[in-house]
Amino acid sequence: MAEINLLNFYPKTDRPIDERGKMITEEVRAIARQYGREFFDGDRMYGYGGYRYDGRWVPIVKRIAEHYRLAGDAAILDVGCAKGFMLHDFRGLMPGATLAGLDVSDYAIEHAMPSVRDCLTVGCASELPYPDKSFDLVLSINTVHNLPADRCRKALREIMRVTRGAAFVTVDAWRTEQERQRLLKWILTAHTYMSTEAWKTFFAQGGYTGDYYWFIA
């Protein structure tokens, strides 16, 4: 288990945290947590404000493949795949790979990239519909924290069950009180969020032995 930032090539943007913090209500969060059109392609207040492919995952999947020394025919699972953008770029980099993606959103799967739609499944991270040790690498970017703590812990166990060894997750977290306050203003969908040190304890207690990093607002 190692803390490593494999998303360091992901474009950085200025987040209107204070502005968003004033707009978010429990009603807004409830709409976002439906993971429908409003979350992906509706108003920015409810989520992405338009979730469209722009190639930003290309350098990231290259870094991930190199870090884990993935063979050209590796089996890769993306838990929380949304519209399959990352898997699409894995297919471009590794056309011989076996790819699978799972997301709770019917909307996202219906509007997924045509190149990978046939390998995407609607489902929940806490109940992965795959046999033990099915994948060389399991990824879950900003997903498991959307579950309540007990199901989040179960999702992490499921990730370890279906991987042959390599796993990487990112979760909402903070290192300082200032980062905690910023995160509380920003989050829409997360149910489980805590300090980085608390997450490390959570991982260890739940039997998660993969790699990890943080979403810091």
DRENDO-1510 file (C-alpha; in Angstrom, 1 decimal, always signed):
<recs>
REC; n; res; u; v; w
REC; 1; MET; +0.0; +0.0; +0.0 .
REC; 2; ALA; +1.5; +3.3; -1.1 .
REC; 3; GLU; +0.5; +7.0; -1.3 .
REC; 4; ILE; +1.2; +8.0; -4.9 .
REC; 5; ASN; -0.2; +10.7; -7.1 .
REC; 6; LEU; -0.8; +9.0; -10.5 .
REC; 7; LEU; -3.0; +11.9; -11.6 .
REC; 8; ASN; -0.4; +14.5; -11.6 .
REC; 9; PHE; -0.9; +15.1; -15.3 .
REC; 10; TYR; -4.6; +15.9; -14.8 .
REC; 11; PRO; -5.3; +19.5; -15.7 .
REC; 12; LYS; -5.6; +21.8; -12.7 .
REC; 13; THR; -8.5; +24.3; -12.7 .
REC; 14; ASP; -9.5; +27.2; -10.4 .
REC; 15; ARG; -12.5; +26.0; -8.4 .
REC; 16; PRO; -15.1; +28.6; -7.3 .
REC; 17; ILE; -15.2; +27.0; -3.9 .
REC; 18; ASP; -16.7; +29.9; -1.9 .
REC; 19; GLU; -19.3; +30.6; -4.6 .
REC; 20; ARG; -20.3; +27.0; -4.8 .
REC; 21; GLY; -20.4; +26.7; -1.0 .
REC; 22; LYS; -23.1; +29.4; -0.9 .
REC; 23; MET; -25.2; +27.6; -3.6 .
REC; 24; ILE; -25.1; +24.0; -2.4 .
REC; 25; THR; -28.1; +22.8; -0.4 .
REC; 26; GLU; -29.2; +19.3; +0.6 .
REC; 27; GLU; -31.7; +19.5; -2.3 .
REC; 28; VAL; -28.9; +20.2; -4.7 .
REC; 29; ARG; -26.9; +17.3; -3.3 .
REC; 30; ALA; -29.9; +15.0; -3.6 .
REC; 31; ILE; -30.2; +15.8; -7.3 .
REC; 32; ALA; -26.5; +15.3; -7.8 .
REC; 33; ARG; -26.6; +11.9; -6.1 .
REC; 34; GLN; -29.1; +10.6; -8.7 .
REC; 35; TYR; -26.1; +10.6; -11.1 .
REC; 36; GLY; -28.4; +11.5; -14.0 .
REC; 37; ARG; -28.3; +14.1; -16.7 .
REC; 38; GLU; -28.2; +16.9; -14.2 .
REC; 39; PHE; -25.1; +15.6; -12.6 .
REC; 40; PHE; -23.2; +15.0; -15.8 .
REC; 41; ASP; -24.6; +17.4; -18.4 .
REC; 42; GLY; -26.8; +19.8; -16.5 .
REC; 43; ASP; -26.0; +23.0; -14.6 .
REC; 44; ARG; -22.5; +23.2; -13.0 .
REC; 45; MET; -24.2; +23.5; -9.6 .
REC; 46; TYR; -25.3; +19.9; -9.8 .
REC; 47; GLY; -22.0; +18.4; -11.0 .
REC; 48; TYR; -19.7; +18.5; -14.1 .
REC; 49; GLY; -21.7; +21.1; -16.1 .
REC; 50; GLY; -21.1; +19.1; -19.2 .
REC; 51; TYR; -19.0; +15.9; -19.1 .
REC; 52; ARG; -17.3; +15.6; -22.5 .
REC; 53; TYR; -14.3; +13.8; -23.8 .
REC; 54; ASP; -11.3; +16.1; -24.3 .
REC; 55; GLY; -8.3; +13.7; -24.2 .
REC; 56; ARG; -7.1; +14.7; -20.7 .
REC; 57; TRP; -6.7; +11.1; -19.6 .
REC; 58; VAL; -4.2; +10.2; -22.4 .
REC; 59; PRO; -1.1; +11.1; -20.4 .
REC; 60; ILE; -2.6; +9.7; -17.2 .
REC; 61; VAL; -3.3; +6.2; -18.6 .
REC; 62; LYS; +0.2; +6.2; -20.0 .
REC; 63; ARG; +1.7; +7.0; -16.6 .
REC; 64; ILE; -0.5; +4.4; -14.9 .
REC; 65; ALA; +0.4; +1.7; -17.4 .
REC; 66; GLU; +4.1; +2.4; -17.0 .
REC; 67; HIS; +3.9; +2.6; -13.2 .
REC; 68; TYR; +2.2; -0.8; -12.9 .
REC; 69; ARG; +4.2; -2.3; -15.9 .
REC; 70; LEU; +1.1; -3.5; -17.5 .
REC; 71; ALA; +1.4; -6.1; -20.2 .
REC; 72; GLY; -0.3; -5.3; -23.5 .
REC; 73; ASP; -3.0; -7.8; -22.8 .
REC; 74; ALA; -3.6; -6.8; -19.2 .
REC; 75; ALA; -7.1; -6.9; -17.7 .
REC; 76; ILE; -8.2; -3.5; -16.3 .
REC; 77; LEU; -11.3; -2.5; -14.3 .
REC; 78; ASP; -12.5; +1.1; -13.8 .
REC; 79; VAL; -14.9; +1.3; -10.8 .
REC; 80; GLY; -16.9; +4.5; -11.3 .
REC; 81; CYS; -16.1; +4.7; -15.0 .
REC; 82; ALA; -18.8; +7.3; -15.9 .
REC; 83; LYS; -18.8; +7.6; -19.7 .
REC; 84; GLY; -15.7; +5.5; -20.1 .
REC; 85; PHE; -13.3; +8.2; -21.0 .
REC; 86; MET; -10.3; +6.7; -19.2 .
REC; 87; LEU; -11.0; +3.2; -20.6 .
REC; 88; HIS; -11.3; +4.7; -24.1 .
REC; 89; ASP; -7.8; +6.0; -23.7 .
REC; 90; PHE; -6.5; +2.7; -22.3 .
REC; 91; ARG; -8.0; +1.1; -25.4 .
REC; 92; GLY; -6.0; +3.5; -27.6 .
REC; 93; LEU; -2.8; +2.9; -25.7 .
REC; 94; MET; -3.3; -0.9; -25.2 .
REC; 95; PRO; -5.6; -2.3; -27.9 .
REC; 96; GLY; -5.0; -5.8; -26.7 .
REC; 97; ALA; -6.1; -5.1; -23.1 .
REC; 98; THR; -9.3; -6.6; -21.6 .
REC; 99; LEU; -11.2; -3.6; -20.3 .
REC; 100; ALA; -14.2; -3.4; -18.0 .
REC; 101; GLY; -16.0; -0.5; -16.4 .
REC; 102; LEU; -18.7; -0.2; -13.8 .
REC; 103; ASP; -20.8; +2.8; -12.8 .
REC; 104; VAL; -24.0; +3.3; -10.8 .
REC; 105; SER; -25.3; +5.7; -13.4 .
REC; 106; ASP; -27.6; +4.4; -16.1 .
REC; 107; TYR; -27.3; +7.8; -17.8 .
REC; 108; ALA; -23.5; +7.6; -17.9 .
REC; 109; ILE; -23.5; +4.2; -19.4 .
REC; 110; GLU; -26.1; +5.1; -22.0 .
REC; 111; HIS; -24.0; +8.0; -23.1 .
REC; 112; ALA; -20.7; +6.3; -22.9 .
REC; 113; MET; -17.9; +6.4; -25.5 .
REC; 114; PRO; -19.0; +4.0; -28.3 .
REC; 115; SER; -15.5; +2.5; -28.3 .
REC; 116; VAL; -15.9; +0.9; -24.9 .
REC; 117; ARG; -19.7; +0.9; -24.3 .
REC; 118; ASP; -19.8; -2.9; -24.8 .
REC; 119; CYS; -17.5; -3.5; -21.8 .
REC; 120; LEU; -19.4; -1.2; -19.3 .
REC; 121; THR; -21.9; -2.3; -16.7 .
REC; 122; VAL; -24.3; -0.6; -14.4 .
REC; 123; GLY; -23.7; -1.6; -10.8 .
REC; 124; CYS; -22.5; -0.6; -7.4 .
REC; 125; ALA; -18.9; -0.5; -6.2 .
REC; 126; SER; -19.8; -2.4; -3.0 .
REC; 127; GLU; -21.0; -5.4; -5.1 .
REC; 128; LEU; -18.7; -5.9; -8.0 .
REC; 129; PRO; -20.1; -8.5; -10.5 .
REC; 130; TYR; -16.8; -10.1; -11.3 .
REC; 131; PRO; -15.0; -13.3; -10.1 .
REC; 132; ASP; -12.1; -13.2; -7.7 .
REC; 133; LYS; -8.8; -12.1; -9.1 .
REC; 134; SER; -10.2; -11.1; -12.5 .
REC; 135; PHE; -8.0; -8.1; -13.2 .
REC; 136; ASP; -4.4; -7.1; -13.2 .
REC; 137; LEU; -5.3; -3.6; -12.1 .
REC; 138; VAL; -8.4; -2.1; -10.6 .
REC; 139; LEU; -8.9; +1.7; -10.6 .
REC; 140; SER; -11.4; +3.8; -8.7 .
REC; 141; ILE; -11.1; +7.6; -9.1 .
REC; 142; ASN; -13.3; +9.7; -6.7 .
REC; 143; THR; -15.9; +7.0; -6.4 .
REC; 144; VAL; -15.9; +4.8; -3.2 .
REC; 145; HIS; -16.2; +7.9; -1.0 .
REC; 146; ASN; -19.7; +8.4; -2.5 .
REC; 147; LEU; -20.8; +5.5; -0.4 .
REC; 148; PRO; -21.6; +5.5; +3.4 .
REC; 149; ALA; -18.7; +4.3; +5.5 .
REC; 150; ASP; -19.8; +0.7; +5.8 .
REC; 151; ARG; -20.4; +0.3; +2.1 .
REC; 152; CYS; -17.3; +2.3; +1.3 .
REC; 153; ARG; -15.3; -0.2; +3.3 .
REC; 154; LYS; -17.1; -3.1; +1.5 .
REC; 155; ALA; -16.2; -1.5; -1.9 .
REC; 156; LEU; -12.5; -1.4; -0.9 .
REC; 157; ARG; -12.7; -5.1; +0.0 .
REC; 158; GLU; -14.4; -5.8; -3.3 .
REC; 159; ILE; -11.6; -4.0; -5.2 .
REC; 160; MET; -9.1; -6.2; -3.4 .
REC; 161; ARG; -11.1; -9.3; -4.1 .
REC; 162; VAL; -11.3; -8.9; -7.9 .
REC; 163; THR; -7.7; -7.7; -8.4 .
REC; 164; ARG; -4.7; -10.0; -8.8 .
REC; 165; GLY; -2.7; -7.5; -6.9 .
REC; 166; ALA; -2.6; -3.9; -8.2 .
REC; 167; ALA; -5.2; -1.3; -7.2 .
REC; 168; PHE; -5.4; +2.5; -7.1 .
REC; 169; VAL; -8.1; +4.7; -5.5 .
REC; 170; THR; -8.6; +8.4; -4.9 .
REC; 171; VAL; -10.8; +9.8; -2.3 .
REC; 172; ASP; -11.9; +13.2; -0.8 .
REC; 173; ALA; -9.6; +14.1; +2.0 .
REC; 174; TRP; -7.8; +17.0; +3.8 .
REC; 175; ARG; -4.5; +17.5; +5.5 .
REC; 176; THR; -5.2; +20.8; +7.2 .
REC; 177; GLU; -8.2; +22.6; +8.7 .
REC; 178; GLN; -8.2; +25.0; +5.8 .
REC; 179; GLU; -8.4; +22.1; +3.4 .
REC; 180; ARG; -11.2; +20.6; +5.4 .
REC; 181; GLN; -13.3; +23.8; +5.3 .
REC; 182; ARG; -12.7; +24.1; +1.5 .
REC; 183; LEU; -13.7; +20.5; +1.0 .
REC; 184; LEU; -17.0; +20.9; +3.0 .
REC; 185; LYS; -17.9; +23.8; +0.8 .
REC; 186; TRP; -17.2; +21.8; -2.4 .
REC; 187; ILE; -18.4; +18.3; -2.0 .
REC; 188; LEU; -21.7; +17.3; -3.7 .
REC; 189; THR; -21.9; +13.5; -3.6 .
REC; 190; ALA; -19.5; +12.2; -1.0 .
REC; 191; HIS; -20.8; +10.5; +2.1 .
REC; 192; THR; -17.4; +9.4; +3.5 .
REC; 193; TYR; -14.6; +11.9; +3.8 .
REC; 194; MET; -11.9; +12.4; +6.4 .
REC; 195; SER; -8.3; +13.5; +6.9 .
REC; 196; THR; -5.6; +11.7; +5.0 .
REC; 197; GLU; -4.3; +10.1; +8.2 .
REC; 198; ALA; -7.8; +8.8; +9.1 .
REC; 199; TRP; -8.1; +7.4; +5.6 .
REC; 200; LYS; -4.9; +5.4; +6.0 .
REC; 201; THR; -6.3; +3.9; +9.2 .
REC; 202; PHE; -9.6; +3.2; +7.4 .
REC; 203; PHE; -7.8; +1.4; +4.6 .
REC; 204; ALA; -5.8; -0.7; +7.0 .
REC; 205; GLN; -8.8; -1.7; +9.1 .
REC; 206; GLY; -10.8; -2.6; +6.0 .
REC; 207; GLY; -8.1; -4.7; +4.5 .
REC; 208; TYR; -7.3; -2.4; +1.5 .
REC; 209; THR; -3.7; -2.9; +0.5 .
REC; 210; GLY; -3.7; -1.1; -2.8 .
REC; 211; ASP; -2.3; +2.3; -3.7 .
REC; 212; TYR; -4.1; +5.6; -3.0 .
REC; 213; TYR; -4.2; +9.3; -3.3 .
REC; 214; TRP; -6.4; +12.2; -2.4 .
REC; 215; PHE; -8.8; +14.7; -3.9 .
REC; 216; ILE; -7.9; +18.0; -2.0 .
REC; 217; ALA; -10.3; +20.8; -2.7 .
</recs>
